[in-house]
Amino acid sequence: MDMIKLEINGIQVEVPAGTSILNAAKAVQVKIPTLCYHPDLRPWAACGICVVRQAGSPKLLRACCTEVAPGMKITTHDSDIVRVRRTVLELVLANHPNDCLQCPRNGSCELQKLAADFGIRDLPFPTEVPSIPVDNSTPSIVLNPEKCVKCGRCALVCQEMQNVWALEFIGRGEKTRMAPAADVTLNESPCIKCGQCTAHCPVGAIYENDETRKVWDALRDPDKYCVVQIAPAVRVAIGESFGKAPGTLLTDETYAGLRRLGFKAVFDTNYTADLTIMEEGSEFIERFTQQGTLPLITSCCPAWTDWMEKYAPDFIDNFSSAKSPQQMLGVLSKTYYAEKMGIDPAKIYMVSIMPCTAKKYEISRSENMFASGHQDIDVVLTTRELARMFKSAGIDFLQLPAEKADSILGAYTGAGTIFGVTGGVMEAALRTAYCLITGEAQPPSIDFAATRGMKGVKEAEIDIKGTKVRIAIAHQMGNVEQVLEAIRDDRKAGRKPRYDFIEVMACRGGCIGGGGQPTGATDEVRKLRTDGIYTDDEKCTLRMSHLNPEIAKIYDEFLGKPLSEKAHHLLHNHYSVKKVYAK
């Protein structure tokens, strides 16, 4: 690897060729301020706050997008540079609403932090905030264009990372604004509600639809029996909202906090992740052994299913009909649990705590989400919303004593918890599929290394005692098209599909990088959250879904067997073609 030597603020530094000045500065502990830059995205150079000076040049360089060159002498901070940066910030603030106390990003806003760092107390320019209506047309995401700082992050995420193209710049000059393509509402646009725009926006221009007030009202209602479930990825991220390192495992504390809020029963989505493996795994084995439609494609991610229905409806027959773990737990809370506990299901109010904004959309996506005779999930809160509820309730979250989830919908295996990471659904399925295909107690190794890691598309051939299972795993929607195109090529050529089983997650890293997780995620943060999930897996006494005794019990007492008529009615779904632009 070619290395480049240069000076930054008089300090010698050697970095690989192709490194930006911004990242070279980090190597010598110099932090250059940015607003439009994000490590997930290609440098955009939109804001101009990262300007630096190169010796011998009259121009100021933008550090985020300028690569180092041999012999460079860079100054990152002097009085003139600070003045330029301050002026840029003042111009941005002159077109930004001054309502920080009501903003959903208050306390985590990057613009707010920069203004504080530069000590901006007044503005030398007249304030002119554009009057543009808020778009709250989707159940998942709210777009407030008045707060947009035109950094371009959301457009880059939507177009390049996610390949959705729901957001773009509209207009020119001072009339420029961020809006859905074709200037329609978000709900009419190709938006798949993944929320990656909310996770990458530096300010409060686009954010999750906050539904905490609905939950507070339900908790106060004596006629409602409030129950709650938490997804795998929540437990390794919620601590970030309280100052803990990413990946800190806080499962038992989260259970305790939810009981302090007033929930009468606390369940774990990991339980129905195990159930999903029994249904989806059985579906795969049936297709695999009986020449059914292959490849089977997982269906746990609602943003992915929405994308598929809009952009790839030719794969509907390949989709697993199994509902997501969230939806399975919702319907079981209002059928199995209600029956066992003698509770009127109409009184049960089910709240889901999810790392995902698309889960807010999923709960009413079709009539299948009302399989209990009621809406199976009443409301979804993101990890960010739950953290705000804990804070507003005065709960000292990090000091809570450990508590356990409620049986009968709370016990889980390690296979259930790894649903929270890319490759986790596949690995959980392979653990159980190996045993069901071979009749053996467990695989030679319970850890399937081929399913792990942050590579955008992973491919492998798994040998199950001579039976070859060809798999593919894709995460981040922009990586999925190449997998689908490979299958289409096989179809055109009349070849056997090159894959038997495919897992797709819409968000980078899987659910640990979901659009409802604490903001500020990078690959470094995602890795720490992933490590936390695998730690939870390794802690479990049982690590294969079919060994969960409560799963065996629900089949024995209620469902009969995987893929039974009752299981199909309660736990399975169907898909239909959707228009990319809704009318």
C-alpha positions in Angstrom: 0.0 0.0 0.0 1.4 3.4 -1.0 1.9 5.7 1.9 1.8 9.5 1.8 3.8 11.8 4.1 2.4 15.3 5.0 2.2 17.8 7.8 -1.0 18.8 9.6 -0.6 21.8 12.0 3.2 21.2 11.9 2.8 17.5 12.9 4.3 14.9 10.6 1.8 12.2 9.6 1.9 9.2 7.2 -1.3 7.8 5.9 -2.4 5.5 3.0 -2.8 7.1 -0.4 -6.4 8.1 -1.0 -7.0 9.2 2.6 -8.9 12.5 2.9 -7.4 15.4 4.8 -10.3 15.0 7.3 -9.3 11.4 8.1 -5.6 12.2 8.1 -6.2 14.9 10.7 -7.8 12.3 12.9 -4.6 10.3 12.9 -2.9 13.2 14.7 -5.8 13.8 17.1 -7.1 16.9 15.2 -10.9 17.1 14.8 -12.1 19.2 11.9 -15.8 20.2 12.2 -18.3 18.9 9.7 -22.0 19.0 9.1 -22.7 17.3 5.7 -20.0 14.5 6.1 -20.9 11.1 7.4 -18.5 8.1 7.2 -21.3 5.9 5.7 -21.5 8.2 2.7 -19.2 9.5 -0.1 -17.9 13.0 0.6 -20.5 15.5 -0.6 -18.7 18.8 0.2 -22.1 20.6 0.7 -21.6 22.6 3.9 -18.1 24.1 3.6 -17.5 23.9 7.4 -14.5 21.6 7.0 -12.3 24.1 5.1 -8.6 24.0 5.7 -5.6 25.9 4.3 -2.7 24.4 2.3 0.6 26.2 2.4 1.3 28.0 -0.9 -2.3 28.0 -2.1 -4.7 30.9 -1.8 -7.7 28.5 -1.8 -9.3 26.9 1.2 -9.7 23.2 0.7 -12.7 21.1 1.8 -11.1 18.5 4.0 -13.8 15.9 3.6 -13.3 15.4 -0.1 -9.7 16.4 -0.7 -7.2 13.6 -0.8 -3.8 14.0 0.8 -0.7 14.6 -1.5 3.0 14.1 -0.7 4.5 17.1 1.1 1.3 18.9 1.9 1.4 21.3 4.8 -2.1 21.7 6.1 -3.4 24.2 8.6 -6.7 23.1 10.1 -7.4 25.9 12.5 -6.4 29.6 12.5 -8.3 32.8 13.1 -9.3 33.2 9.4 -10.5 29.5 9.1 -12.5 29.8 12.3 -14.1 33.0 11.1 -15.1 31.3 7.8 -16.6 28.4 9.6 -18.4 30.6 12.0 -19.9 32.6 9.1 -21.0 29.4 7.4 -22.7 28.3 10.6 -24.4 31.8 11.0 -25.7 31.6 7.5 -27.2 28.1 8.1 -28.7 29.3 11.4 -30.2 32.3 9.7 -32.4 29.9 7.7 -33.1 27.5 10.5 -36.0 27.6 13.0 -35.0 28.7 16.5 -37.2 26.1 18.3 -34.6 23.8 19.8 -36.8 23.0 22.9 -39.5 21.5 20.7 -37.2 19.7 18.3 -37.0 15.9 18.4 -33.2 16.2 18.0 -32.7 18.6 20.9 -29.6 17.4 22.7 -28.4 15.2 19.8 -28.5 17.8 17.0 -25.1 18.2 15.2 -26.0 21.8 14.2 -26.8 22.6 17.8 -23.5 21.2 19.0 -21.5 23.1 16.4 -23.3 26.4 17.4 -22.4 25.7 21.0 -18.8 24.8 20.1 -18.4 28.1 18.2 -20.1 30.1 20.9 -22.7 31.6 18.6 -25.0 33.7 20.7 -26.5 36.1 18.1 -26.7 36.3 14.3 -25.4 39.1 12.1 -27.8 38.2 9.3 -31.6 38.6 9.2 -33.5 35.3 9.9 -35.5 34.0 7.0 -37.0 30.6 7.7 -38.9 29.1 4.7 -42.6 28.3 5.3 -43.0 24.7 4.1 -45.6 22.3 5.5 -44.6 19.3 7.5 -45.1 15.9 5.7 -46.5 13.4 8.2 -48.3 11.3 5.6 -46.6 8.0 6.7 -47.1 6.2 10.0 -43.3 5.9 10.3 -41.4 9.1 9.3 -42.1 12.8 9.6 -40.4 15.3 7.2 -40.0 18.9 8.4 -38.4 20.7 5.4 -38.1 24.0 7.4 -35.3 22.4 9.5 -33.4 21.1 6.5 -29.8 22.3 6.3 -29.4 21.0 2.8 -26.5 18.7 3.8 -27.7 16.1 1.3 -27.2 13.1 3.7 -30.8 11.9 3.4 -30.7 11.9 -0.4 -27.4 10.1 -0.5 -28.6 7.5 1.9 -32.0 7.0 0.1 -30.5 6.9 -3.4 -27.1 5.3 -3.0 -27.1 3.2 0.2 -30.8 2.1 -0.1 -31.5 2.3 -3.8 -35.0 3.6 -3.1 -34.8 7.2 -4.6 -37.7 8.6 -2.5 -35.8 11.8 -1.6 -34.0 14.4 -3.7 -33.3 18.2 -3.9 -36.2 20.1 -5.4 -35.7 23.7 -6.7 -32.7 25.9 -7.2 -30.7 28.4 -5.2 -32.4 29.7 -2.0 -35.5 27.9 -3.1 -33.8 24.5 -2.9 -35.5 22.1 -0.5 -35.5 18.4 0.3 -38.6 16.5 -0.7 -39.8 13.2 -2.1 -39.1 12.7 -5.8 -41.8 14.2 -8.1 -42.7 16.5 -5.1 -45.3 14.0 -3.8 -45.9 13.1 -0.2 -43.6 10.5 1.5 -46.5 8.1 1.6 -47.1 8.5 -2.2 -43.4 8.2 -2.9 -41.2 5.0 -3.3 -40.3 5.4 0.5 -40.0 2.0 2.2 -40.0 3.6 5.7 -36.6 2.1 6.6 -35.7 5.3 8.5 -32.1 5.4 7.4 -32.8 9.1 6.5 -33.7 9.7 10.1 -30.6 7.9 11.3 -28.3 10.0 9.1 -30.0 13.5 9.3 -27.8 15.7 11.4 -30.7 17.9 12.6 -34.5 17.5 13.1 -35.5 17.7 9.5 -36.6 14.1 9.3 -37.4 11.9 12.3 -39.5 9.0 13.6 -43.2 9.5 14.2 -43.3 9.9 18.0 -46.1 7.8 19.4 -45.1 7.9 23.1 -48.2 9.9 24.0 -50.4 7.0 22.8 -48.6 4.6 25.1 -48.8 7.0 28.1 -52.5 7.3 27.5 -52.9 3.5 27.3 -50.9 2.9 30.5 -53.2 5.3 32.3 -56.4 3.6 31.0 -57.8 1.1 33.6 -59.7 -0.8 30.9 -56.5 -1.6 29.0 -54.2 -4.5 29.9 -50.9 -3.2 28.6 -48.2 -5.7 27.5 -44.9 -5.0 25.7 -42.2 -6.8 23.7 -38.6 -5.8 23.0 -36.7 -6.7 19.8 -33.2 -8.3 19.9 -31.3 -5.1 18.7 -32.9 -2.8 21.3 -30.9 -4.4 24.2 -27.5 -3.6 22.7 -28.3 0.0 21.7 -30.6 1.6 24.3 -27.7 2.2 26.7 -26.2 4.7 24.3 -29.0 7.1 25.2 -27.8 6.9 28.8 -24.1 7.3 28.2 -23.1 3.6 27.9 -20.9 2.3 25.1 -22.6 0.8 22.0 -23.1 -2.9 22.4 -23.6 -2.8 26.2 -26.1 -5.6 26.9 -29.0 -4.3 29.0 -31.7 -6.9 28.5 -32.7 -7.4 32.1 -32.6 -3.7 32.9 -34.9 -3.0 30.0 -37.4 -5.6 31.3 -37.2 -3.8 34.7 -37.7 -0.4 33.2 -40.7 -1.5 31.2 -42.4 -2.8 34.4 -41.6 0.5 36.1 -43.5 2.3 33.3 -46.5 0.2 34.2 -46.7 -2.7 31.7 -48.5 -5.7 33.2 -46.5 -8.2 31.2 -43.1 -8.0 29.5 -42.3 -10.3 26.6 -39.3 -10.8 24.3 -39.4 -10.7 20.6 -36.6 -13.2 20.7 -39.2 -15.8 21.7 -41.0 -15.4 18.4 -37.7 -15.2 16.5 -37.4 -18.8 17.7 -40.9 -19.5 16.5 -40.1 -17.9 13.2 -37.3 -20.4 12.7 -39.7 -23.2 13.3 -42.1 -21.9 10.7 -39.7 -20.5 8.2 -37.2 -23.3 8.7 -40.0 -25.9 8.1 -41.1 -23.9 5.0 -37.5 -24.0 3.7 -37.1 -27.8 4.3 -40.4 -28.5 2.6 -39.4 -26.5 -0.5 -35.8 -27.8 -0.5 -36.8 -31.5 -0.2 -39.9 -31.4 -2.4 -38.7 -29.3 -5.3 -40.7 -26.2 -4.2 -40.0 -22.7 -5.4 -36.4 -21.7 -4.6 -34.6 -19.7 -3.4 -36.6 -19.1 -0.3 -36.2 -15.5 0.8 -36.6 -14.4 4.4 -39.4 -11.9 5.2 -38.7 -10.6 8.7 -37.8 -7.0 7.5 -40.9 -4.9 6.6 -38.8 -2.3 4.7 -37.4 -5.1 2.6 -40.9 -6.6 1.9 -42.2 -3.2 1.0 -39.3 -2.7 -1.4 -39.8 -6.2 -2.9 -43.6 -5.6 -3.5 -42.7 -2.3 -5.3 -39.5 -3.0 -7.1 -39.3 -6.9 -7.4 -42.7 -8.3 -7.4 -41.4 -11.2 -9.6 -40.0 -12.6 -6.4 -43.3 -12.8 -4.5 -43.4 -16.5 -4.9 -40.0 -16.8 -3.4 -40.8 -15.0 -0.3 -41.3 -16.9 3.0 -44.9 -16.5 4.1 -43.8 -16.4 7.7 -44.6 -13.2 9.5 -42.0 -11.2 11.3 -41.3 -12.1 15.0 -42.9 -8.8 16.0 -46.2 -9.8 14.3 -46.1 -13.3 15.6 -45.8 -12.2 19.2 -48.6 -9.6 18.7 -51.1 -12.2 17.5 -50.1 -14.7 20.2 -50.5 -12.1 22.9 -54.1 -11.7 21.9 -54.8 -15.4 21.4 -52.6 -17.9 23.2 -51.6 -15.6 26.1 -55.1 -14.2 26.5 -56.6 -17.7 26.5 -54.0 -19.0 29.1 -54.4 -16.0 31.4 -58.2 -15.6 31.0 -58.0 -12.1 29.7 -60.4 -10.5 27.2 -58.1 -10.0 24.1 -60.0 -6.8 23.3 -58.5 -5.3 26.5 -54.9 -6.3 25.6 -52.9 -3.4 24.3 -49.7 -4.6 22.7 -46.7 -2.3 22.4 -43.6 -3.2 20.4 -40.2 -1.7 21.1 -38.3 -1.9 17.9 -35.0 -0.7 16.4 -37.0 0.1 13.2 -39.3 2.8 11.9 -40.7 0.5 9.2 -42.3 -1.6 12.0 -44.7 1.3 12.6 -45.9 0.7 9.1 -45.9 -3.1 9.3 -48.6 -3.3 12.0 -51.3 -2.3 9.5 -49.8 -3.3 6.2 -52.5 -5.8 5.4 -55.5 -7.7 6.9 -53.0 -10.4 8.0 -52.0 -8.1 10.8 -55.4 -8.5 12.3 -55.3 -12.3 12.6 -56.3 -12.3 16.3 -59.6 -10.6 15.4 -58.1 -7.3 16.6 -55.1 -5.3 15.5 -52.3 -7.6 16.6 -49.9 -4.8 17.5 -51.4 -1.6 18.8 -48.4 0.7 18.6 -44.6 0.5 17.8 -42.0 2.6 19.6 -38.4 2.9 18.4 -35.4 2.5 20.7 -35.1 6.3 20.7 -38.8 6.7 21.9 -38.4 4.2 24.7 -35.3 6.0 26.0 -37.3 9.3 26.1 -40.1 7.5 28.0 -37.6 6.2 30.6 -36.1 9.7 31.0 -39.5 11.4 31.3 -40.6 8.8 33.9 -37.6 9.6 36.1 -36.3 6.1 35.8 -32.6 5.8 36.7 -32.2 3.2 34.0 -28.6 2.2 34.5 -29.2 1.5 38.2 -32.2 -0.8 37.8 -32.0 -4.3 39.3 -32.0 -7.1 36.8 -35.4 -8.7 36.0 -36.6 -11.4 33.7 -39.2 -11.5 31.0 -42.6 -13.0 31.6 -43.3 -16.5 30.7 -45.1 -17.7 28.4 -43.8 -15.5 25.7 -40.4 -14.5 27.0 -38.0 -17.4 27.0 -35.5 -17.5 24.1 -32.4 -19.2 22.8 -29.3 -17.8 21.3 -30.7 -18.3 17.9 -33.5 -15.9 18.6 -31.3 -13.1 19.7 -29.0 -13.2 16.7 -31.9 -12.1 14.5 -30.7 -8.6 15.4 -27.7 -8.7 13.1 -27.1 -9.3 9.4 -26.8 -13.0 8.8 -28.4 -13.9 12.1 -31.7 -15.2 10.7 -29.8 -17.4 8.3 -27.5 -18.7 11.0 -30.4 -19.4 13.3 -32.2 -21.3 10.5 -29.1 -23.3 9.6 -28.6 -24.4 13.2 -32.1 -25.9 13.3 -32.2 -27.0 9.7 -29.1 -29.1 10.2 -30.8 -31.0 13.1 -34.1 -31.4 11.3 -32.4 -32.7 8.1 -29.9 -35.0 9.7 -31.8 -36.0 12.9 -28.7 -35.2 14.9 -28.7 -33.3 18.2 -26.7 -30.4 16.9 -24.3 -29.3 14.1 -20.5 -30.0 14.4 -20.1 -26.3 15.1 -23.1 -24.2 16.2 -21.4 -21.0 14.9 -21.7 -20.5 11.1 -18.9 -18.1 10.3 -19.9 -17.8 6.7 -23.0 -15.9 7.7 -21.2 -13.3 9.8 -19.5 -10.0 9.0 -20.2 -6.6 7.4 -19.6 -7.5 3.7 -22.6 -6.2 1.8 -23.3 -9.6 0.1 -22.1 -12.9 1.6 -22.4 -16.2 -0.3 -21.6 -19.7 0.9 -22.3 -23.3 0.4 -23.1 -25.1 3.6 -22.5 -28.9 3.8 -25.1 -30.6 5.9 -23.7 -34.2 5.9 -23.5 -34.3 2.1 -26.5 -32.1 1.4 -25.3 -28.8 -0.1 -27.3 -25.7 0.8 -26.3 -22.6 -1.1 -27.0 -19.3 0.7 -26.7 -15.6 0.2 -27.0 -12.8 2.7 -27.5 -9.2 1.8 -27.9 -6.1 4.0 -28.4 -2.5 3.1 -30.9 -2.2 0.3 -28.5 -1.0 -2.3 -26.7 -4.3 -2.1 -29.8 -6.4 -2.8 -30.2 -5.8 -6.6 -27.1 -7.7 -7.5 -28.4 -10.9 -5.7 -31.8 -10.5 -7.4 -30.2 -9.9 -10.9 -28.1 -13.1 -10.5 -31.3 -15.1 -9.9 -33.0 -13.4 -12.8 -30.0 -14.4 -15.0 -30.5 -18.0 -13.9 -34.2 -17.9 -14.8 -33.5 -16.5 -18.3 -30.9 -19.2 -18.9 -33.1 -21.9 -17.7 -30.6 -22.8 -15.0 -31.2 -24.1 -11.5 -31.2 -21.1 -9.1 -27.7 -20.5 -7.7 -29.1 -20.0 -4.2 -31.4 -22.1 -2.1 -31.9 -19.7 0.8 -31.5 -15.9 0.9 -31.6 -13.5 3.9 -32.2 -9.7 3.3 -32.1 -6.9 5.8 -32.8 -3.4 4.6 -30.5 -1.6 7.1 -26.7 -1.8 7.2 -25.6 -4.3 9.7 -29.2 -5.6 10.1 -31.5 -4.4 12.9 -28.6 -3.2 15.0 -28.3 -0.4 12.5 -32.0 0.1 12.2 -33.6 3.5 11.5 -35.0 3.7 15.0 -31.8 3.2 16.9 -29.9 5.9 18.7 -28.4 8.3 16.1 -24.7 8.4 15.3 -24.3 4.9 14.0 -21.1 4.1 12.0 -19.6 0.8 11.1 -17.5 1.0 14.4 -20.8 1.5 16.4 -22.5 -1.3 14.4 -19.7 -3.7 15.1 -19.9 -3.0 18.9 -23.7 -3.6 18.8 -23.1 -6.8 16.8 -20.6 -8.0 19.3 -23.2 -7.4 22.0 -25.7 -9.6 20.2 -23.3 -12.4 19.8 -22.4 -12.1 23.5 -26.1 -12.6 24.3 -26.1 -15.7 22.1 -23.1 -17.2 23.8 -24.6 -16.6 27.2 -27.6 -18.6 26.4 -27.8 -22.2 27.7 -29.8 -23.2 24.7 -28.7 -21.8 21.3 -31.0 -23.5 18.8 -34.6 -22.5 18.3 -36.2 -26.0 18.3 -34.7 -26.6 21.8 -36.7 -23.7 23.3 -39.1 -25.5 25.7 -41.7 -22.8 25.5 -41.7 -23.2 21.7 -42.4 -26.9 22.1 -45.1 -26.1 24.6 -47.0 -23.7 22.3 -47.0 -26.2 19.5 -48.2 -28.9 21.9 -50.9 -26.8 23.5 -52.0 -24.4 20.8 -50.5 -24.5 17.3 -50.3 -28.2 16.7 -47.2 -28.3 14.5 -45.2 -26.0 12.2 -47.1 -25.0 9.1 -50.4 -26.3 10.5 -53.7 -24.8 9.4 -53.8 -22.8 12.7 -50.2 -21.7 12.4 -50.8 -20.5 8.8 -53.8 -18.5 9.9 -52.0 -16.8 12.8 -48.4 -16.7 11.8 -48.3 -16.4 8.0 -48.7 -13.6 5.6 -49.2 -12.9 1.9 -47.8 -10.3 -0.5 -49.1 -8.4 -3.5 -47.7 -6.1 -6.2 -47.5 -2.4 -5.2 -47.0 0.7 -7.4 -43.7 2.5 -6.8 -45.6 5.8 -6.7 -48.9 5.3 -4.8 -52.1 7.1 -5.8 
